[in-house]
């Protein structure tokens, strides 16, 4: 599943070869700190309001359930750009300094007047980081699995990623398949219908997003948050919220523009 390394949008992916055990420990230490870094990105400074939010979350939400959400996918599919767009509302086109392995940020969202705390982990996509990534699957509540609609290899590798999820993640983990970079113009090589077909095959939710334009970025995380809130409440009603139906209805309102092929 190895692909060409890219620093355009996966800033947690380094070209350095010294990764495996030392960095897992470093990042685990970051996870255990009472006041975690709001980004984990070297040289990236979020707005003051984002820093303030992270500080208040740590103090005021200490008794709140944290829902661990992980971004997965090949190198270069746009995992970090998607996270930064959701976290700050800004698109970062690839001016990060590369760092190693895994980082995370906390984000509190409001779902039906209730606060849901997501701890969103951004992972490296290269093969040599895979053993580190596997360690984070086991207690994940939700997984956002990305491919790049302009990169056929990243789409072809989705089946392998889903195989790893089956092997390492909990059986009831929430999974969403995301075709990113849908603002691609004429560069698209994967049709929306192809993504929808694959999602149906694996019975997972699906949407297309653009970290650059912002299309469906917030929706992706809000859909996950709604599903996690439902599960937390223990609602067994037969008419319960369905993440697939919610995504389908909402994406129909704000579809990605056609790419001209």
Backbone bond lengths (Angstrom), bond angles and torsions (degrees), N, CA, C in turn:
res aa  C-N    CA-C-N  psi(-1)  N-CA   C-N-CA  omega(-1)  CA-C   N-CA-C  phi
1 X - - - 1.455 - - 1.517 112.25 -
2 X 1.301 116.69 7.73 1.467 118.55 -177.02 1.513 110.21 -68.99
3 X 1.296 115.71 139.75 1.449 121.36 176.27 1.508 108.70 -127.68
4 X 1.321 115.63 171.14 1.453 119.42 178.98 1.524 110.52 -62.57
5 X 1.326 116.18 133.80 1.458 120.56 -179.32 1.515 110.51 -63.12
6 X 1.319 115.70 144.77 1.462 121.24 177.58 1.498 109.25 -143.16
7 X 1.337 117.02 139.69 1.451 120.66 174.62 1.528 110.11 -109.96
8 X 1.345 116.79 10.56 1.454 119.02 -176.23 1.516 111.87 -63.10
9 X 1.353 116.67 -39.89 1.444 116.75 -175.27 1.515 113.09 -142.23
10 X 1.319 120.61 -9.73 1.452 121.88 176.36 1.513 109.11 -102.88
11 X 1.327 117.46 82.17 1.445 119.45 -171.65 1.510 112.48 -74.57
12 X 1.323 117.44 -11.17 1.446 119.70 176.84 1.516 110.59 -85.74
13 X 1.339 117.23 6.42 1.440 121.30 179.30 1.512 109.34 -105.26
14 X 1.315 116.81 119.11 1.443 120.89 -174.90 1.505 110.61 -106.35
15 X 1.316 116.08 154.02 1.449 121.40 172.99 1.519 110.63 -86.96
16 X 1.303 118.41 -2.89 1.446 122.00 177.24 1.518 109.40 -74.97
17 X 1.305 117.03 152.16 1.453 121.18 -177.80 1.518 112.59 -96.99
18 X 1.336 117.77 -7.00 1.463 120.41 -176.16 1.504 109.53 -93.19
19 X 1.351 116.51 83.86 1.452 118.12 -171.08 1.513 114.22 -119.34
20 X 1.284 119.50 -54.34 1.451 123.47 -150.88 1.510 116.08 -52.42
21 X 1.330 118.04 -81.15 1.460 118.88 -167.22 1.518 112.81 -78.69
22 X 1.300 118.75 -41.08 1.454 119.99 -176.57 1.517 111.28 -63.72
23 X 1.333 117.19 -38.88 1.452 119.86 -177.54 1.514 112.37 -75.20
24 X 1.332 116.68 -31.61 1.450 119.11 174.41 1.519 109.68 -60.14
25 X 1.365 116.51 -41.72 1.452 119.73 179.58 1.521 110.78 -67.82
26 X 1.324 116.85 -41.63 1.461 120.18 179.63 1.517 110.56 -59.87
27 X 1.328 116.32 -46.81 1.450 119.37 -177.73 1.518 111.97 -71.69
28 X 1.353 117.27 -30.60 1.450 118.89 175.91 1.523 110.31 -67.15
29 X 1.338 116.43 -36.68 1.456 119.47 175.98 1.529 110.52 -62.58
30 X 1.345 115.78 -40.27 1.462 119.44 177.45 1.521 110.61 -62.10
31 X 1.331 116.30 -38.30 1.457 121.00 179.41 1.517 111.40 -62.51
32 X 1.335 116.48 -35.77 1.458 120.78 -174.24 1.518 113.63 -84.39
33 X 1.331 118.85 -9.14 1.452 119.91 -179.05 1.516 110.85 -67.25
34 X 1.317 116.45 145.12 1.459 120.08 -178.84 1.517 111.59 -68.45
35 X 1.321 117.05 -27.65 1.460 120.92 177.94 1.522 108.91 -125.36
36 X 1.350 117.55 83.45 1.456 120.51 -174.73 1.516 112.07 -68.22
37 X 1.316 114.97 155.84 1.462 119.46 173.97 1.513 109.10 -59.69
38 X 1.328 118.80 135.78 1.462 120.07 -179.70 1.516 113.60 -72.13
39 X 1.306 117.96 -10.10 1.455 118.85 -179.15 1.513 112.86 -133.64
40 X 1.327 118.18 -49.39 1.451 120.54 -172.92 1.513 112.74 84.32
41 X 1.329 118.69 1.16 1.453 121.80 -177.93 1.528 110.04 -93.01
42 X 1.305 117.18 125.97 1.458 120.32 174.53 1.522 109.94 -64.54
43 X 1.321 115.02 137.26 1.467 122.51 175.42 1.526 113.84 66.57
44 X 1.314 117.79 5.15 1.462 119.71 178.36 1.518 108.65 -101.56
45 X 1.320 117.56 121.51 1.455 122.14 -177.20 1.520 109.26 -115.45
46 X 1.342 117.39 109.49 1.458 119.89 179.86 1.512 111.12 -71.21
47 X 1.321 117.05 163.14 1.457 120.29 178.18 1.525 111.21 -60.37
48 X 1.319 116.18 158.22 1.463 121.30 -177.54 1.518 111.69 -58.43
49 X 1.339 117.00 -36.19 1.460 118.93 -178.29 1.522 111.94 -67.02
50 X 1.344 116.35 -29.98 1.466 119.50 177.41 1.524 110.04 -70.14
51 X 1.339 116.69 -43.62 1.458 120.52 177.25 1.519 111.05 -60.45
52 X 1.329 115.83 -41.83 1.466 120.02 179.76 1.520 110.73 -63.59
53 X 1.336 116.50 -40.97 1.455 120.46 179.43 1.517 111.02 -61.31
54 X 1.343 116.53 -43.71 1.456 120.08 -179.47 1.523 111.11 -63.16
55 X 1.332 116.54 -40.00 1.462 120.06 179.74 1.522 110.96 -64.70
56 X 1.322 117.23 -45.05 1.460 119.61 -178.40 1.515 110.96 -69.68
57 X 1.334 116.90 -34.07 1.458 118.99 177.02 1.517 110.72 -60.32
58 X 1.341 115.98 -43.77 1.457 119.88 -177.26 1.522 110.83 -63.12
59 X 1.334 116.92 -38.39 1.459 120.85 -176.51 1.523 111.46 -80.21
60 X 1.338 116.05 -47.92 1.449 119.08 -169.83 1.519 113.76 -87.00
61 X 1.328 116.82 -22.49 1.450 119.18 -173.35 1.524 112.34 -108.39
62 X 1.349 117.61 26.30 1.451 120.21 -173.68 1.521 111.97 -64.11
63 X 1.345 117.55 -24.71 1.448 120.88 179.92 1.522 112.78 -97.13
64 X 1.317 116.83 3.31 1.451 121.01 -178.17 1.519 110.53 -84.40
65 X 1.339 115.75 141.72 1.449 120.09 177.79 1.526 109.44 -66.65
66 X 1.323 116.18 132.12 1.458 121.55 178.83 1.520 108.64 -99.82
67 X 1.305 116.42 126.99 1.461 122.07 -179.26 1.526 109.14 -100.07
68 X 1.300 115.77 111.27 1.468 121.23 -176.82 1.524 109.83 -78.71
69 X 1.317 115.14 119.53 1.466 122.68 -177.47 1.524 108.49 -123.26
70 X 1.326 117.19 130.30 1.459 121.17 -174.16 1.525 110.25 -120.18
71 X 1.330 115.48 135.14 1.458 122.31 173.32 1.521 108.81 -93.24
72 X 1.321 116.35 127.38 1.464 122.14 -177.83 1.518 110.22 -127.98
73 X 1.331 115.39 161.77 1.456 120.98 176.97 1.515 111.23 140.99
74 X 1.311 115.77 168.73 1.457 121.49 -178.58 1.522 111.70 -60.61
75 X 1.311 114.80 163.33 1.452 121.04 174.56 1.524 110.21 -61.83
76 X 1.328 115.80 136.29 1.457 120.35 174.51 1.509 116.32 86.81
77 X 1.351 118.78 3.19 1.467 118.86 -177.35 1.524 112.31 -81.05
78 X 1.340 117.58 -13.35 1.458 119.85 174.89 1.514 115.06 109.37
79 X 1.331 117.10 24.35 1.464 120.06 -177.91 1.527 112.03 -61.88
80 X 1.318 116.62 -48.81 1.458 119.94 -177.89 1.527 111.36 -68.00
81 X 1.311 117.51 -40.50 1.460 120.53 178.11 1.521 110.82 -61.19
82 X 1.328 116.54 -39.50 1.459 120.39 178.43 1.521 110.60 -63.32
83 X 1.332 116.06 -44.66 1.462 120.01 -179.33 1.525 111.82 -65.26
84 X 1.320 117.28 -45.13 1.465 120.57 -178.97 1.529 110.47 -65.11
85 X 1.334 116.74 -38.42 1.466 119.74 177.87 1.521 110.40 -61.48
86 X 1.325 117.23 -43.88 1.455 120.92 179.30 1.520 111.27 -68.13
87 X 1.319 116.77 -39.41 1.461 121.64 -174.34 1.526 111.95 -74.05
88 X 1.313 117.31 -40.02 1.467 120.95 -172.33 1.523 113.87 -119.73
89 X 1.334 117.38 -13.87 1.451 120.50 -176.61 1.510 113.74 80.27
90 X 1.324 116.89 6.44 1.460 121.03 -177.80 1.521 110.86 -114.51
91 X 1.325 115.88 149.67 1.460 121.20 175.24 1.515 109.34 -97.25
92 X 1.310 115.46 126.36 1.466 121.51 178.24 1.526 108.26 -106.16
93 X 1.322 118.94 109.64 1.458 121.69 -170.16 1.513 115.83 -80.18
94 X 1.323 119.47 8.43 1.453 119.35 176.20 1.502 113.37 119.23
95 X 1.325 118.42 31.68 1.453 120.99 -179.34 1.530 111.40 -104.43
96 X 1.342 116.20 23.24 1.449 120.60 177.34 1.522 110.85 -80.98
97 X 1.338 115.59 154.02 1.453 119.41 164.58 1.520 107.40 -85.26
98 X 1.308 116.13 137.51 1.459 119.62 -176.46 1.518 110.53 -69.47
99 X 1.321 115.25 141.41 1.454 120.81 171.64 1.516 107.27 -129.34
100 X 1.323 117.02 -167.07 1.456 118.98 -164.53 1.517 111.81 -118.78
101 X 1.313 117.05 139.11 1.443 124.35 160.71 1.509 116.68 74.17
102 X 1.328 117.81 -94.09 1.451 121.90 -169.06 1.516 110.35 -143.10
103 X 1.317 117.28 142.31 1.457 122.21 172.96 1.507 108.74 -144.66
104 X 1.317 118.00 170.08 1.449 119.35 -177.87 1.518 111.68 -149.02
105 X 1.318 114.98 164.17 1.454 121.78 172.32 1.522 108.37 -141.50
106 X 1.320 116.49 152.36 1.461 122.24 175.89 1.523 109.37 -99.08
107 X 1.308 115.81 141.14 1.458 121.01 178.78 1.525 108.80 -144.41
108 X 1.321 116.13 126.36 1.457 121.21 177.33 1.521 108.49 -102.35
109 X 1.331 116.73 126.16 1.455 121.68 179.52 1.522 108.78 -119.97
110 X 1.317 116.48 158.18 1.459 121.93 -179.86 1.520 109.85 -105.59
111 X 1.320 115.40 123.18 1.461 122.48 178.66 1.524 107.94 -123.10
112 X 1.325 116.76 110.99 1.467 121.28 179.84 1.527 111.73 51.22
113 X 1.311 115.81 50.02 1.468 123.55 177.93 1.525 114.28 68.10
114 X 1.318 117.54 11.47 1.462 121.84 174.77 1.519 109.15 -114.55
115 X 1.327 115.77 145.95 1.463 120.52 179.83 1.534 109.73 -93.46
116 X 1.315 114.86 129.76 1.459 121.73 179.13 1.518 107.75 -119.38
117 X 1.308 116.85 124.74 1.460 120.81 -177.40 1.528 110.16 -98.82
118 X 1.313 115.42 118.29 1.463 122.10 176.71 1.525 108.80 -103.06
119 X 1.294 116.09 130.54 1.462 120.58 169.78 1.527 105.53 -106.31
120 X 1.323 115.77 105.91 1.464 121.37 -169.02 1.529 109.45 -100.55
121 X 1.304 115.60 120.91 1.465 122.59 -177.47 1.522 109.41 -103.02
122 X 1.313 114.57 131.20 1.461 122.32 178.63 1.521 107.41 -105.83
123 X 1.317 117.29 124.76 1.466 120.96 -173.19 1.521 111.88 -115.03
124 X 1.319 115.38 155.43 1.464 121.22 174.84 1.519 109.82 -75.60
125 X 1.319 116.21 146.13 1.456 120.02 -177.23 1.514 114.88 -97.91
126 X 1.337 117.97 -13.41 1.453 118.78 -176.25 1.522 111.93 -70.31
127 X 1.307 115.26 152.26 1.463 121.69 -177.21 1.513 112.03 -58.15
128 X 1.335 117.95 -36.40 1.460 119.69 -173.95 1.524 112.73 -71.40
129 X 1.341 117.49 -13.20 1.456 120.82 176.18 1.530 112.15 -94.74
130 X 1.334 117.72 -1.81 1.446 120.23 -167.63 1.517 113.99 -62.55
131 X 1.327 117.11 -39.01 1.467 118.78 -179.43 1.521 111.44 -64.65
132 X 1.331 116.76 -31.45 1.465 120.50 176.04 1.527 109.55 -68.43
133 X 1.329 116.48 -44.12 1.461 121.15 -178.79 1.519 111.45 -62.20
134 X 1.337 117.22 -39.17 1.465 120.31 -177.74 1.521 111.99 -56.57
135 X 1.310 116.74 -34.41 1.461 120.48 -177.12 1.523 111.75 -64.05
136 X 1.332 117.87 -21.48 1.458 121.72 -176.54 1.524 112.92 -94.32
137 X 1.333 117.47 -8.93 1.459 120.88 -179.50 1.528 112.02 -67.83
138 X 1.316 116.55 -37.44 1.466 121.18 -159.92 1.512 113.99 -62.36
139 X 1.321 117.68 -37.21 1.461 119.23 -178.99 1.531 112.12 -109.00
140 X 1.329 116.24 21.48 1.465 120.33 178.68 1.524 110.33 -76.05
141 X 1.326 115.45 140.28 1.459 121.02 175.52 1.532 111.72 -92.66
142 X 1.333 116.72 -28.37 1.463 120.70 -178.16 1.517 109.61 -147.66
143 X 1.326 115.36 146.88 1.463 122.15 178.90 1.515 108.94 -130.35
144 X 1.331 116.34 126.03 1.455 122.22 172.37 1.520 107.71 -104.01
145 X 1.323 116.14 112.71 1.458 122.55 -174.58 1.523 109.00 -104.21
146 X 1.344 116.23 115.28 1.459 121.77 -172.53 1.519 112.38 -105.49
147 X 1.329 114.95 145.93 1.461 121.98 163.23 1.520 106.94 -132.49
148 X 1.314 115.54 164.94 1.462 123.31 -179.04 1.525 107.59 -101.45
149 X 1.326 118.23 121.42 1.464 120.51 -176.04 1.529 112.17 -67.26
150 X 1.335 117.66 -10.23 1.467 120.80 176.63 1.532 112.01 -99.69
151 X 1.330 116.75 3.98 1.460 121.56 -174.54 1.518 109.42 -130.22
152 X 1.339 117.22 102.73 1.462 121.17 -175.79 1.524 111.86 -63.47
153 X 1.334 117.08 -35.95 1.460 119.80 -178.79 1.525 111.23 -61.43
154 X 1.319 116.62 -40.95 1.462 119.58 -179.68 1.530 110.84 -64.28
155 X 1.330 117.17 -31.68 1.465 120.85 176.79 1.525 110.63 -75.25
156 X 1.329 116.85 -43.01 1.464 120.62 179.20 1.526 111.46 -60.70
157 X 1.313 117.16 -29.80 1.463 120.83 -178.23 1.530 113.66 -79.93
158 X 1.323 117.35 -6.10 1.464 119.92 -178.06 1.525 111.45 -60.30
159 X 1.306 118.36 -39.10 1.464 120.29 179.43 1.524 111.06 -60.71
160 X 1.330 116.48 -39.77 1.469 119.48 178.14 1.523 110.53 -66.34
161 X 1.337 117.05 -40.92 1.456 120.57 176.79 1.532 110.36 -60.59
162 X 1.328 116.81 -44.28 1.459 120.04 179.63 1.526 111.08 -64.67
163 X 1.329 117.04 -32.63 1.461 120.33 174.91 1.519 111.62 -63.80
164 X 1.327 116.44 -40.91 1.459 120.31 177.27 1.528 111.01 -66.11
165 X 1.323 116.12 -38.81 1.457 119.83 178.32 1.524 110.00 -60.86
166 X 1.304 116.73 -44.68 1.471 120.32 178.41 1.519 111.32 -60.54
167 X 1.319 116.09 -35.58 1.464 119.77 -177.02 1.515 112.84 -77.33
168 X 1.327 117.88 -38.60 1.464 120.56 -169.00 1.526 114.55 -109.31
169 X 1.323 118.48 -24.42 1.460 120.15 -174.55 1.525 111.39 -92.04
170 X 1.337 115.92 166.52 1.451 120.80 175.70 1.528 110.08 -66.83
171 X 1.328 115.17 151.50 1.463 119.60 -177.08 1.523 112.32 -63.47
172 X 1.328 117.13 -30.76 1.459 120.01 -175.09 1.528 113.21 -99.43
173 X 1.329 117.37 16.14 1.458 119.83 -179.76 1.529 109.87 -63.27
174 X 1.329 116.41 142.32 1.466 121.59 176.96 1.528 108.13 -80.58
175 X 1.317 116.77 128.56 1.465 121.24 -177.64 1.525 109.29 -122.07
176 X 1.320 115.89 132.92 1.461 121.19 173.67 1.525 108.91 -128.65
177 X 1.309 116.36 128.14 1.461 122.41 176.60 1.522 108.22 -92.90
178 X 1.331 116.45 130.03 1.462 121.55 -175.65 1.524 110.46 -126.97
179 X 1.328 115.08 124.96 1.459 121.01 170.89 1.526 108.15 -93.67
180 X 1.315 116.95 104.69 1.460 121.38 -174.33 1.534 111.41 -91.95
181 X 1.319 115.06 165.80 1.475 125.03 -179.97 1.526 111.49 68.35
182 X 1.333 116.09 40.65 1.466 118.96 -178.17 1.525 112.28 -76.25
183 X 1.328 117.09 2.11 1.464 121.35 172.56 1.526 110.69 -87.28
184 X 1.290 116.42 21.93 1.472 123.40 -163.50 1.518 116.27 -70.06
185 X 1.320 118.75 -9.87 1.456 118.40 -176.22 1.517 110.53 68.66
186 X 1.322 116.94 -132.32 1.463 120.87 -177.34 1.522 112.84 -89.34
187 X 1.325 117.95 6.68 1.466 120.48 -176.79 1.529 113.02 -86.43
188 X 1.311 117.73 -5.25 1.462 120.73 -177.78 1.533 110.91 -61.58
189 X 1.340 115.22 136.84 1.461 120.45 173.76 1.525 111.70 -123.80
190 X 1.336 117.22 -13.40 1.457 121.33 178.11 1.528 108.23 -112.94
191 X 1.325 115.99 118.28 1.457 120.32 -179.99 1.528 110.40 -72.81
192 X 1.321 115.49 153.74 1.460 120.09 175.21 1.525 110.54 -56.50
193 X 1.332 115.94 -40.26 1.459 120.19 -178.70 1.526 112.05 -60.11
194 X 1.340 117.03 -33.12 1.469 120.27 178.68 1.529 110.48 -65.81
195 X 1.328 116.44 -42.53 1.453 119.86 177.75 1.514 112.04 -65.05
196 X 1.333 116.55 -42.53 1.454 120.55 178.94 1.521 111.43 -62.08
197 X 1.328 116.64 -40.10 1.461 120.84 -179.94 1.526 111.08 -64.10
198 X 1.316 116.65 -43.99 1.457 120.30 179.71 1.526 111.08 -65.72
199 X 1.315 116.71 -39.98 1.466 120.47 178.72 1.531 110.89 -62.91
200 X 1.323 117.12 -41.16 1.471 120.09 177.71 1.519 110.72 -63.40
201 X 1.331 116.21 -39.43 1.465 120.33 -179.69 1.529 111.38 -59.34
202 X 1.328 116.12 -37.93 1.465 120.36 -178.16 1.529 112.62 -101.08
203 X 1.326 116.79 4.58 1.463 122.02 176.98 1.525 111.88 56.53
204 X 1.332 115.39 49.80 1.461 120.66 177.06 1.529 108.73 -125.70
205 X 1.328 115.37 158.85 1.468 120.17 177.11 1.528 109.93 -70.29
206 X 1.316 115.89 156.01 1.471 120.26 -177.87 1.524 110.38 -143.16
207 X 1.323 116.34 143.62 1.455 121.76 168.38 1.521 109.23 -158.05
208 X 1.313 115.49 162.85 1.453 120.92 171.34 1.517 108.60 -106.22
209 X 1.335 115.66 145.41 1.460 121.40 -177.66 1.531 109.93 -135.21
210 X 1.318 113.94 165.54 1.464 120.97 169.95 1.518 108.12 -138.98
211 X 1.318 116.44 111.89 1.463 119.66 175.78 1.523 110.46 -66.12
212 X 1.316 117.48 -26.05 1.465 121.23 -178.32 1.524 111.09 -73.99
213 X 1.319 117.23 -49.86 1.469 120.49 -177.89 1.520 112.29 -89.49
214 X 1.319 116.61 -18.78 1.461 120.86 -179.19 1.517 114.26 90.48
215 X 1.326 117.99 0.50 1.462 120.75 -177.95 1.534 110.44 -60.16
216 X 1.319 116.37 121.99 1.459 125.18 173.50 1.529 115.00 65.33
217 X 1.323 118.80 7.57 1.465 119.83 -178.83 1.527 110.57 -65.39
218 X 1.324 116.02 -53.36 1.464 119.06 179.37 1.517 110.88 -63.52
219 X 1.318 117.26 -37.67 1.453 121.54 -179.71 1.529 111.14 -59.49
220 X 1.325 117.27 -40.77 1.461 120.03 -178.76 1.523 111.27 -58.26
221 X 1.325 116.52 -47.92 1.460 120.07 -178.35 1.527 111.59 -74.05
222 X 1.317 117.71 -34.98 1.457 120.16 179.22 1.522 111.36 -67.92
223 X 1.318 116.96 -36.58 1.464 119.83 176.69 1.521 110.86 -63.21
224 X 1.327 115.67 -42.21 1.460 119.97 176.71 1.529 110.28 -62.65
225 X 1.322 116.41 -45.35 1.464 120.65 -179.26 1.524 111.40 -61.16
226 X 1.312 117.15 -40.34 1.465 120.49 178.69 1.527 111.11 -63.25
227 X 1.303 116.29 -43.67 1.464 119.57 179.62 1.528 111.25 -65.64
228 X 1.321 117.37 -41.57 1.458 120.57 179.27 1.524 110.80 -66.00
229 X 1.319 117.31 -38.36 1.469 120.86 176.78 1.526 110.01 -62.77
230 X 1.324 116.47 -43.02 1.465 119.60 179.06 1.520 111.12 -60.25
231 X 1.310 115.99 -44.13 1.459 119.37 -179.20 1.527 111.18 -66.66
232 X 1.310 116.06 -37.82 1.463 119.88 179.11 1.525 111.03 -63.06
233 X 1.328 116.22 -35.61 1.464 119.69 -177.96 1.514 112.23 -74.72
234 X 1.337 116.96 -16.87 1.452 120.36 179.94 1.509 113.70 72.77
235 X 1.325 116.75 22.91 1.463 121.04 -179.55 1.519 110.53 -70.93
236 X 1.324 116.48 117.01 1.468 121.49 -178.99 1.531 112.29 -103.92
237 X 1.311 116.24 10.85 1.458 121.17 -178.73 1.521 110.18 -56.36
238 X 1.324 116.19 137.46 1.465 119.88 -179.97 1.515 112.12 -64.54
239 X 1.338 116.96 -20.94 1.461 121.04 178.27 1.521 111.48 -96.00
240 X 1.316 116.61 25.67 1.454 120.77 -175.17 1.526 111.30 -64.67
241 X 1.318 113.58 163.18 1.468 121.41 178.18 1.533 110.48 -58.76
242 X 1.312 116.77 136.44 1.462 122.78 176.32 1.520 108.67 -117.27
243 X 1.323 116.50 119.35 1.463 119.25 -177.97 1.519 110.65 -63.02
244 X 1.346 117.61 -36.76 1.460 119.80 179.18 1.523 111.47 -63.53
245 X 1.347 116.65 -45.60 1.464 119.84 -179.54 1.530 111.15 -66.00
246 X 1.323 115.83 -40.53 1.465 120.10 179.69 1.526 110.87 -61.52
247 X 1.329 116.28 -46.25 1.461 120.91 179.56 1.521 110.26 -62.32
248 X 1.319 116.49 -43.50 1.469 120.20 -178.49 1.528 111.09 -61.57
249 X 1.322 116.18 -45.23 1.464 120.06 -179.15 1.525 111.84 -65.93
250 X 1.328 116.60 -43.17 1.463 120.25 -175.22 1.525 112.09 -74.76
251 X 1.322 117.82 -36.16 1.469 119.25 -179.69 1.514 110.81 -71.11
252 X 1.330 117.68 -25.12 1.454 119.70 175.16 1.517 111.63 -64.62
253 X 1.351 116.40 -25.62 1.462 121.60 179.77 1.525 111.63 -78.26
254 X 1.347 116.38 -34.32 1.473 120.15 -177.61 1.521 109.96 -133.20
255 X 1.325 117.55 69.04 1.462 120.28 -179.11 1.516 111.85 -71.78
256 X 1.338 114.88 156.23 1.457 118.51 171.21 1.517 109.61 -67.89
257 X 1.313 118.26 145.42 1.473 119.92 179.33 1.512 110.74 -66.51
258 X 1.332 117.91 151.48 1.463 120.45 177.15 1.513 110.69 -63.03
259 X 1.342 114.66 149.76 1.458 119.31 -174.73 1.520 112.89 -101.72
260 X 1.284 117.52 5.25 1.453 119.22 169.42 1.496 115.99 84.56
261 X 1.382 118.36 12.04 1.451 117.22 174.55 1.506 110.30 -124.10
